[in-house]
Amino acid sequence: KEYAYHINRLFFLVPVIQELEQTKNRNLVKFCNEILQDWIFRNPRPTIRRDSVQWRGLEAAIRLAIILPRIFYQLDEELDGATKILILSTIFDHCEYLQRWRSFSGNHLVIQMYALGTGACGWSEFKDSNEWALSARKQMTKELIKRQVYPDGVQKECSSHVHMFTLTHFDPFIELMNKTRTPVSEHYLHRVEKMWNYAVYSMRPNGYLPLNNDCWLKDYRESLKDAAYTFHRDDWLYIITNGKEGNFNDVILSRYFPWGGHAIMRSGVTEQDHWCFFDNGPSGISPTHLHRDKLHLSIYANGRDILVDSGSLHHLEDKWRNTYYNSSNGHNVVLIDGYGQKAPERRRTKPLYQTYISDRKEDFAFGCYDKGYAIDKLGVKVGYKSKLHDNVKHYRLLYYRRGKFWIIVDRIICKQEREVSFLWHFHPDCSVEIEGNDCYTTDEGQGNIRIMPISELNLQIERIKGQIKPNIQGWYSKKYNEKQTNFCVKYKTRVLEQQDFIWIIVPHKNSVPPILVKSYDTRDSEDPDLKLLSINCGDIVQKEDIQLDLKFYLNLM
């Protein structure tokens, strides 16, 4: 069905238009006129809301916002008179259809109202054009301020793809309304700037945004750079260009977005610097695009992605989507008795400022998942709504010693003995080896990491790649409908009541030597939540003494 949707967006006419502009090929002129006349005659405007491949709101909006204006104004000399009249009639029909049968909310409504604004701006000779403009402005303002974007600029589906999709319609809508003399409010302008700010500060040094929820990798640097010039933001320009342009007056590049719950940890802005994305936020308002991955983290270091989100393969409701890519199995989180996270928090009603601390030398982020664990929807062990594992809590503290290493402290609390699995997914370009309890990448001349666990329990370690049975594991997707194998290292043990696990992650260009850690056991002291560590790792880390007080962070929750 996706193919039928795309055909009816008429995007296949774009290369035809480009060729016509250069060659004036008469055969292409004839083809273009025939296709347009045929489509318009065969697909009249419905009198009721339709979700057909021709008149679903998204397809109607894309035609009105992108294809029809380009055809009408760029092929003015090539189009027959009859074709021009038909295009004008279908433009009116599209505007009336979107005015009356628009979506109730969501990212589809954003492009529908942007398209309606385009119709009002591009064809002001229609007597209803002013009504279309006012209606579009009202709906776009409501979506931006109240429904779709948090005050910190994070789009509420918590997907970088949807974030940029909506932003690249919210932003140009400003100019459309200026042309129709119905300008947007200052509040609207400020929230759009916040959206650009999130996109810039969450961007990896290689130009990609986080691979969170349903999205795929795309380099947005050109769009972000244009926004930096528009809003006169030298700090954005500094980050986007890896420090080659602009300037940055703040001491700390790391950022936390308290409504979206996203912590971005950085050592700098060059391609050799460190970047980490930690997700302590809601799963997103769209039930079809969310992933069950709270407390996931991704790491980029020394020129490449290393620890990754597995991405999204497609929108089909099959085992790949439901039991892997959208489930906890495809993320760097915890499984309980083989089960993933069950009941995600869809939206946030207040910001969580207290779960993140940052200064010149270090960043701290802290979160908790306690909504239960269950089999994925297509599984067969228990029902999706089972309450079998609702009494398990997972606390995760992420500490970053800027430019040197990360420490993760995972606390598992359960009322009866459980099997606990920790998953670490590596980018497909990473070669991964196991040495004792450590796992590490071994690619010469590339950014590498070593992960060292500290636990008093026996850990079973498994390295998985490209597995389909008994369950899907070790796959990665950076582009729609494409997948490739990657390594997942799985640590498994059993926990009774409460147990802490510590992970030391050291990145470096070239290989990372074994990590030497002295851990001071404080369980018998007056403060059992105090973690004292002394870390050495060759020339990379030389005797760093770290003190982490879990009680302090627990009191912040």
C-alpha positions as CSV (number, residue, x, y, z in Angstrom):
1,K,0.0,0.0,0.0
2,E,2.9,2.4,0.6
3,Y,3.8,2.1,-3.1
4,A,0.2,3.2,-4.0
5,Y,0.4,6.1,-1.6
6,H,3.7,7.3,-3.1
7,I,2.4,7.0,-6.7
8,N,-0.6,9.2,-5.9
9,R,1.7,11.8,-4.4
10,L,2.8,12.4,-8.0
11,F,6.4,12.6,-7.0
12,F,7.3,10.7,-10.2
13,L,6.6,13.9,-12.1
14,V,9.5,15.8,-10.4
15,P,12.3,14.4,-12.7
16,V,10.0,14.9,-15.7
17,I,9.6,18.6,-14.7
18,Q,13.4,18.9,-14.3
19,E,14.0,17.4,-17.7
20,L,11.4,19.6,-19.3
21,E,13.0,22.8,-17.9
22,Q,16.2,21.9,-19.6
23,T,15.2,20.2,-22.9
24,K,11.6,21.2,-23.7
25,N,11.2,17.7,-25.0
26,R,7.8,17.5,-26.8
27,N,7.2,13.9,-25.8
28,L,7.6,14.8,-22.2
29,V,5.3,17.7,-22.6
30,K,2.6,15.4,-24.0
31,F,3.3,12.8,-21.3
32,C,2.9,15.4,-18.5
33,N,-0.3,16.8,-19.9
34,E,-1.8,13.4,-20.4
35,I,-0.9,12.2,-16.9
36,L,-2.3,15.3,-15.2
37,Q,-5.5,15.3,-17.1
38,D,-6.0,11.5,-16.5
39,W,-5.3,11.7,-12.8
40,I,-7.6,14.7,-12.2
41,F,-10.5,13.2,-14.3
42,R,-10.2,9.8,-12.6
43,N,-9.9,11.2,-9.0
44,P,-12.5,13.8,-8.3
45,R,-12.7,15.3,-4.8
46,P,-14.7,13.0,-2.4
47,T,-17.7,14.4,-0.7
48,I,-16.8,12.7,2.6
49,R,-13.5,12.0,4.4
50,R,-11.6,9.2,2.5
51,D,-8.5,7.3,3.5
52,S,-8.0,5.9,0.0
53,V,-4.6,5.9,-1.6
54,Q,-5.7,8.9,-3.7
55,W,-7.4,11.1,-1.1
56,R,-5.8,10.3,2.2
57,G,-5.1,13.6,3.9
58,L,-1.3,13.2,3.7
59,E,-1.3,12.5,-0.1
60,A,-3.7,15.4,-0.8
61,A,-1.4,17.7,1.3
62,I,1.8,16.7,-0.4
63,R,0.3,17.2,-3.9
64,L,-1.1,20.7,-2.9
65,A,2.1,21.8,-1.0
66,I,4.8,20.5,-3.4
67,I,3.7,19.0,-6.7
68,L,0.8,21.2,-8.0
69,P,2.5,24.6,-7.4
70,R,5.7,23.4,-9.1
71,I,3.8,22.1,-12.1
72,F,1.5,25.1,-12.4
73,Y,4.2,27.8,-12.1
74,Q,7.3,26.1,-13.6
75,L,5.6,24.5,-16.6
76,D,3.4,27.5,-17.5
77,E,4.5,27.5,-21.2
78,E,4.4,23.7,-21.6
79,L,0.9,23.0,-20.2
80,D,-2.2,22.9,-22.4
81,G,-4.9,25.4,-21.6
82,A,-7.2,22.5,-20.6
83,T,-4.6,21.1,-18.3
84,K,-4.2,24.5,-16.6
85,I,-7.9,24.8,-16.0
86,L,-8.0,21.3,-14.6
87,I,-5.1,22.0,-12.3
88,L,-6.8,25.2,-11.0
89,S,-10.0,23.2,-10.3
90,T,-8.2,20.5,-8.5
91,I,-6.2,23.0,-6.4
92,F,-9.5,24.5,-5.3
93,D,-10.8,21.0,-4.6
94,H,-7.7,20.1,-2.6
95,C,-8.0,23.3,-0.4
96,E,-11.7,22.7,0.2
97,Y,-11.1,19.0,1.1
98,L,-8.3,19.8,3.5
99,Q,-10.3,22.6,5.0
100,R,-13.3,20.3,5.7
101,W,-11.7,16.9,6.2
102,R,-8.4,17.6,7.8
103,S,-6.9,15.2,10.4
104,F,-7.7,15.8,14.0
105,S,-4.1,16.2,15.1
106,G,-0.6,14.8,14.5
107,N,2.2,15.3,12.0
108,H,-0.2,14.6,9.1
109,L,-2.3,17.7,10.2
110,V,0.8,19.8,10.1
111,I,1.6,19.2,6.4
112,Q,-2.2,19.5,5.6
113,M,-2.4,22.9,7.1
114,Y,0.9,23.9,5.5
115,A,-0.6,22.8,2.2
116,L,-3.8,24.8,2.9
117,G,-1.6,27.9,3.6
118,T,0.2,27.2,0.3
119,G,-3.1,27.2,-1.5
120,A,-4.1,30.4,0.1
121,C,-0.8,32.1,-0.6
122,G,-0.3,30.8,-4.2
123,W,-3.8,31.4,-5.4
124,S,-5.2,34.4,-3.6
125,E,-7.7,34.9,-6.4
126,F,-9.9,32.3,-4.9
127,K,-12.5,34.1,-2.8
128,D,-12.1,31.6,0.1
129,S,-8.3,32.1,0.2
130,N,-8.3,34.4,3.2
131,E,-10.5,31.9,5.1
132,W,-8.1,29.1,4.2
133,A,-5.2,31.2,5.5
134,L,-6.8,32.0,8.8
135,S,-7.9,28.4,9.4
136,A,-4.4,27.1,8.6
137,R,-2.8,29.6,11.0
138,K,-5.2,28.7,13.8
139,Q,-4.6,25.0,13.4
140,M,-0.8,25.3,13.0
141,T,-0.5,27.5,16.1
142,K,-2.5,25.0,18.1
143,E,-0.4,22.1,16.9
144,L,2.9,23.8,17.6
145,I,2.2,25.4,21.0
146,K,-0.3,23.0,22.6
147,R,-0.4,19.6,21.0
148,Q,2.9,18.6,19.3
149,V,5.9,20.4,20.6
150,Y,7.2,20.6,24.2
151,P,8.3,23.9,25.6
152,D,12.0,22.8,25.3
153,G,11.5,22.3,21.5
154,V,11.2,18.5,21.4
155,Q,8.5,17.2,19.1
156,K,6.2,14.9,21.1
157,E,6.6,11.8,19.0
158,C,10.2,11.8,20.2
159,S,11.5,10.8,16.8
160,S,14.1,12.9,15.1
161,H,12.6,12.1,11.7
162,V,9.1,13.3,12.7
163,H,10.8,16.3,14.5
164,M,12.4,17.5,11.3
165,F,9.4,16.6,9.2
166,T,7.1,18.8,11.2
167,L,9.7,21.5,11.7
168,T,10.3,21.9,8.0
169,H,6.6,22.7,7.7
170,F,6.2,24.8,10.8
171,D,9.1,27.0,9.8
172,P,8.3,27.9,6.2
173,F,4.7,28.4,7.2
174,I,5.9,31.7,8.8
175,E,6.8,33.1,5.4
176,L,3.6,31.9,3.9
177,M,1.5,33.7,6.5
178,N,3.6,36.9,6.0
179,K,2.7,36.8,2.3
180,T,-1.0,36.4,3.1
181,R,-0.7,39.3,5.6
182,T,-1.8,37.1,8.5
183,P,1.5,36.8,10.3
184,V,2.0,34.2,13.1
185,S,2.5,35.2,16.7
186,E,5.8,35.8,18.6
187,H,5.0,32.7,20.6
188,Y,4.9,30.7,17.4
189,L,8.3,32.1,16.3
190,H,9.9,31.4,19.6
191,R,8.7,27.7,19.7
192,V,10.0,27.2,16.1
193,E,13.4,28.5,17.3
194,K,13.3,26.1,20.2
195,M,12.7,23.2,17.7
196,W,15.8,24.2,15.7
197,N,17.8,24.5,18.9
198,Y,17.0,20.9,19.9
199,A,17.9,19.7,16.4
200,V,21.3,21.4,16.5
201,Y,22.3,20.5,20.0
202,S,21.2,16.8,19.6
203,M,23.1,16.4,16.3
204,R,26.0,14.1,16.2
205,P,29.4,15.4,14.9
206,N,28.7,13.6,11.6
207,G,25.5,15.5,10.9
208,Y,23.0,12.9,11.9
209,L,20.4,13.3,14.6
210,P,19.5,10.6,17.2
211,L,18.1,7.4,15.7
212,N,15.2,7.4,18.2
213,N,11.7,5.9,17.7
214,D,10.6,5.4,14.1
215,C,13.2,7.3,12.0
216,W,16.1,6.8,9.6
217,L,19.5,8.5,9.3
218,K,19.6,11.7,7.2
219,D,22.2,14.5,7.2
220,Y,20.3,17.7,8.1
221,R,23.3,20.1,8.2
222,E,22.3,22.2,5.2
223,S,18.8,22.9,6.7
224,L,20.3,23.5,10.1
225,K,22.9,25.9,8.7
226,D,20.2,27.9,6.9
227,A,18.3,28.1,10.2
228,A,21.4,29.3,12.0
229,Y,21.7,32.3,9.6
230,T,18.0,33.0,9.8
231,F,17.9,33.2,13.6
232,H,21.4,34.7,13.9
233,R,22.7,31.9,16.1
234,D,26.5,31.7,16.0
235,D,26.4,28.8,18.6
236,W,24.4,26.7,16.2
237,L,26.8,27.5,13.3
238,Y,29.7,26.5,15.5
239,I,28.2,23.1,16.2
240,I,27.0,22.4,12.7
241,T,30.3,23.2,11.0
242,N,32.4,21.3,13.6
243,G,33.8,24.5,14.9
244,K,34.9,25.9,11.5
245,E,32.4,28.8,11.6
246,G,30.5,30.8,14.2
247,N,31.5,30.9,17.9
248,F,30.5,29.4,21.2
249,N,30.6,31.5,24.4
250,D,29.2,28.9,26.8
251,V,31.6,26.6,28.6
252,I,29.5,23.4,28.4
253,L,28.3,21.9,25.1
254,S,26.3,19.2,26.7
255,R,22.6,19.8,26.9
256,Y,19.5,18.3,28.6
257,F,15.9,18.8,27.4
258,P,13.8,18.3,30.5
259,W,10.4,17.8,28.7
260,G,11.7,15.4,26.1
261,G,13.9,13.8,28.7
262,H,16.9,13.6,26.3
263,A,20.4,14.2,27.6
264,I,23.2,15.0,25.0
265,M,26.7,14.6,26.4
266,R,29.6,16.0,24.4
267,S,33.3,16.6,24.7
268,G,33.4,19.0,21.8
269,V,32.2,19.6,18.2
270,T,34.8,18.1,15.9
271,E,34.3,14.7,14.2
272,Q,36.8,13.1,16.6
273,D,34.9,14.2,19.8
274,H,32.5,12.2,21.9
275,W,28.7,12.3,21.7
276,C,26.2,10.4,23.8
277,F,22.4,10.3,23.6
278,F,20.6,9.2,26.8
279,D,16.8,8.7,26.7
280,N,15.0,9.3,30.0
281,G,11.9,10.7,28.4
282,P,8.4,9.6,27.3
283,S,8.1,7.1,24.5
284,G,6.1,9.5,22.2
285,I,2.5,10.4,21.5
286,S,2.1,8.2,18.4
287,P,1.3,4.5,19.4
288,T,2.5,3.4,16.0
289,H,5.9,5.1,16.0
290,L,7.1,4.6,19.6
291,H,9.8,2.2,20.7
292,R,9.9,0.6,24.2
293,D,13.4,1.8,25.0
294,K,13.5,4.1,28.1
295,L,17.0,4.5,29.5
296,H,18.6,3.5,26.2
297,L,21.9,5.2,25.3
298,S,23.9,5.6,22.0
299,I,27.6,6.5,21.8
300,Y,29.6,8.2,19.0
301,A,33.3,8.5,19.5
302,N,36.4,9.4,17.6
303,G,34.8,9.6,14.2
304,R,32.1,7.0,14.1
305,D,29.0,5.5,15.7
306,I,29.7,2.6,18.1
307,L,26.8,1.9,20.4
308,V,23.6,2.3,18.5
309,D,19.8,2.1,18.5
310,S,18.8,-0.6,16.0
311,G,16.7,1.8,14.0
312,S,13.4,1.1,12.2
313,L,12.9,-1.2,9.3
314,H,9.4,-0.5,8.1
315,H,5.9,0.2,9.2
316,L,4.5,-3.3,8.7
317,E,3.1,-4.9,11.8
318,D,5.3,-8.0,11.6
319,K,7.7,-9.9,13.8
320,W,10.6,-7.7,12.7
321,R,8.9,-4.5,13.8
322,N,7.0,-5.7,16.9
323,T,9.5,-8.1,18.5
324,Y,12.7,-6.4,17.6
325,Y,13.0,-2.9,16.1
326,N,10.2,-1.3,18.1
327,S,10.8,-3.5,21.2
328,S,13.4,-3.4,24.0
329,N,15.3,-6.2,22.2
330,G,16.6,-3.7,19.6
331,H,18.0,-1.3,22.2
332,N,20.6,-0.9,24.9
333,V,18.4,-1.6,27.8
334,V,17.5,-4.4,30.2
335,L,15.3,-7.5,29.7
336,I,13.6,-9.2,32.6
337,D,13.1,-13.0,32.2
338,G,13.5,-12.3,28.5
339,Y,10.7,-9.7,28.5
340,G,11.0,-6.1,27.3
341,Q,9.4,-2.9,28.5
342,K,5.7,-3.1,28.5
343,A,3.8,0.1,29.3
344,P,5.6,3.2,28.0
345,E,4.9,6.7,29.2
346,R,3.4,8.4,26.2
347,R,3.7,12.1,27.1
348,R,5.1,14.3,29.9
349,T,3.0,16.8,31.8
350,K,5.9,18.5,33.6
351,P,9.6,18.9,33.1
352,L,12.2,16.7,34.9
353,Y,15.0,19.2,35.7
354,Q,16.4,17.3,38.7
355,T,17.5,14.2,36.8
356,Y,20.5,15.9,35.1
357,I,23.5,17.7,36.4
358,S,26.4,19.2,34.3
359,D,29.6,21.2,34.9
360,R,32.9,21.9,33.1
361,K,34.3,18.4,33.8
362,E,31.4,16.0,34.0
363,D,27.7,15.2,33.2
364,F,25.3,13.1,35.3
365,A,21.9,11.8,34.0
366,F,19.6,9.6,36.0
367,G,16.3,7.7,35.2
368,C,14.0,5.0,36.2
369,Y,11.7,2.5,34.4
370,D,9.1,0.9,36.6
371,K,6.1,0.3,34.3
372,G,6.4,-3.5,33.9
373,Y,7.8,-6.0,31.5
374,A,5.9,-8.3,29.1
375,I,6.3,-10.3,25.9
376,D,5.9,-8.3,22.7
377,K,2.5,-8.2,20.9
378,L,3.3,-11.0,18.5
379,G,4.8,-13.2,21.2
380,V,3.2,-16.4,22.6
381,K,4.4,-16.7,26.2
382,V,1.9,-14.4,27.9
383,G,-0.6,-11.8,27.0
384,Y,0.7,-8.3,26.2
385,K,-1.2,-6.9,29.2
386,S,0.2,-9.4,31.7
387,K,1.1,-8.0,35.1
388,L,3.6,-10.8,35.8
389,H,6.6,-8.5,35.9
390,D,5.1,-5.2,37.1
391,N,7.1,-5.3,40.4
392,V,10.5,-4.8,38.8
393,K,12.3,-1.5,38.8
394,H,15.3,-0.5,36.8
395,Y,17.3,2.6,37.8
396,R,20.1,3.8,35.5
397,L,22.8,6.4,36.4
398,L,24.9,7.6,33.5
399,Y,28.1,9.5,34.4
400,Y,30.4,11.1,31.8
401,R,33.9,12.3,32.6
402,R,34.2,14.7,29.7
403,G,36.6,13.6,27.0
404,K,37.6,10.4,28.9
405,F,35.0,7.7,29.8
406,W,31.4,6.9,30.8
407,I,30.3,5.0,33.9
408,I,26.9,3.4,34.0
409,V,25.3,2.1,37.3
410,D,22.2,-0.1,36.8
411,R,20.2,-1.0,39.9
412,I,17.6,-3.8,39.5
413,I,15.0,-4.2,42.3
414,C,12.6,-7.1,42.2
415,K,10.5,-9.0,44.7
416,Q,11.5,-12.5,43.5
417,E,14.4,-14.0,41.7
418,R,14.5,-12.9,38.0
419,E,16.8,-13.4,35.0
420,V,18.3,-10.1,34.0
421,S,19.8,-9.5,30.6
422,F,21.8,-6.4,29.6
423,L,22.0,-5.6,25.8
424,W,24.7,-3.7,24.0
425,H,24.2,-3.1,20.3
426,F,27.2,-2.1,18.1
427,H,27.2,-0.4,14.7
428,P,27.5,-2.8,11.8
429,D,31.0,-1.4,10.9
430,C,32.3,-2.5,14.4
431,S,34.3,-5.7,14.9
432,V,33.5,-6.9,18.4
433,E,35.5,-9.3,20.6
434,I,35.0,-10.8,24.0
435,E,37.9,-10.9,26.5
436,G,37.0,-12.2,30.0
437,N,33.9,-10.2,31.0
438,D,34.9,-7.3,28.7
439,C,33.6,-6.6,25.2
440,Y,35.4,-4.3,22.9
441,T,35.8,-3.2,19.3
442,T,39.0,-3.9,17.4
443,D,39.0,-1.8,14.2
444,E,42.5,-0.3,13.7
445,G,42.6,3.4,12.9
446,Q,38.9,3.8,13.9
447,G,37.1,5.0,17.0
448,N,36.9,2.0,19.5
449,I,35.4,1.4,22.9
450,R,35.9,-1.2,25.7
451,I,33.0,-2.1,28.0
452,M,34.0,-3.5,31.4
453,P,31.3,-4.8,33.8
454,I,31.7,-4.8,37.5
455,S,29.5,-7.2,39.3
456,E,29.7,-9.7,42.2
457,L,27.4,-12.1,40.3
458,N,28.4,-14.5,37.6
459,L,27.7,-13.0,34.1
460,Q,27.0,-15.2,31.1
461,I,28.1,-13.5,27.9
462,E,26.8,-14.1,24.4
463,R,27.8,-12.4,21.2
464,I,25.0,-12.4,18.7
465,K,24.9,-11.3,15.0
466,G,22.1,-11.7,12.4
467,Q,20.0,-14.1,14.5
468,I,16.4,-14.9,13.4
469,K,15.5,-17.9,15.6
470,P,14.5,-18.4,18.4
471,N,14.2,-14.6,18.4
472,I,15.4,-11.8,16.2
473,Q,18.6,-10.2,17.5
474,G,21.7,-8.5,15.9
475,W,20.1,-6.4,13.1
476,Y,20.4,-2.7,12.2
477,S,18.4,-0.5,9.9
478,K,19.5,3.0,8.9
479,K,17.2,3.3,5.9
480,Y,13.6,2.4,5.2
481,N,13.1,-1.2,4.3
482,E,16.8,-2.0,4.4
483,K,18.6,-4.0,7.2
484,Q,22.0,-5.4,7.9
485,T,23.6,-7.5,10.6
486,N,25.4,-6.1,13.6
487,F,26.8,-7.4,16.8
488,C,24.8,-7.5,20.0
489,V,26.6,-8.5,23.2
490,K,24.2,-9.9,25.8
491,Y,25.1,-10.2,29.5
492,K,22.8,-12.4,31.5
493,T,22.6,-13.3,35.2
494,R,20.0,-13.8,38.0
495,V,19.0,-11.3,40.6
496,L,17.2,-11.6,43.9
497,E,15.7,-8.5,45.5
498,Q,18.3,-5.8,44.7
499,Q,21.5,-5.8,42.8
500,D,23.8,-3.1,41.3
501,F,25.8,-3.5,38.1
502,I,28.5,-1.0,37.1
503,W,29.8,-0.6,33.5
504,I,32.9,1.3,32.6
505,I,33.0,2.4,28.9
506,V,36.3,3.8,27.6
507,P,36.5,5.2,24.1
508,H,39.7,5.9,22.1
509,K,41.1,6.2,18.6
510,N,42.7,2.8,17.8
511,S,42.5,0.0,20.4
512,V,41.5,0.4,24.0
513,P,43.7,-1.5,26.5
514,P,42.3,-3.5,29.4
515,I,40.7,-1.2,32.1
516,L,42.0,-1.5,35.6
517,V,39.4,-0.6,38.2
518,K,39.6,-0.7,42.0
519,S,36.1,-0.8,43.4
520,Y,35.7,0.0,47.1
521,D,32.8,-2.1,48.6
522,T,30.7,0.1,50.8
523,R,27.8,-2.2,51.5
524,D,28.8,-2.7,55.1
525,S,29.4,1.0,55.7
526,E,26.9,3.6,56.9
527,D,26.2,4.6,53.3
528,P,25.7,1.4,51.1
529,D,24.6,3.5,48.1
530,L,28.1,5.1,47.8
531,K,30.2,3.8,44.8
532,L,33.9,4.5,45.0
533,L,36.0,3.7,41.9
534,S,39.6,4.3,40.9
535,I,40.0,3.9,37.1
536,N,43.2,3.4,35.0
537,C,43.4,2.6,31.3
538,G,46.9,3.0,29.8
539,D,47.6,6.5,28.6
540,I,43.9,7.1,28.0
541,V,42.8,7.3,31.7
542,Q,45.4,7.8,34.4
543,K,44.1,7.2,38.0
544,E,40.7,8.9,38.0
545,D,39.0,8.6,41.4
546,I,35.2,8.7,41.0
547,Q,32.5,8.9,43.8
548,L,28.9,8.2,42.8
549,D,26.2,8.5,45.5
550,L,23.1,6.6,44.3
551,K,21.1,7.8,47.3
552,F,21.5,11.4,46.2
553,Y,20.1,10.6,42.8
554,L,17.3,8.4,44.2
555,N,16.2,11.3,46.3
556,L,15.9,13.5,43.2
557,M,13.4,11.2,41.5
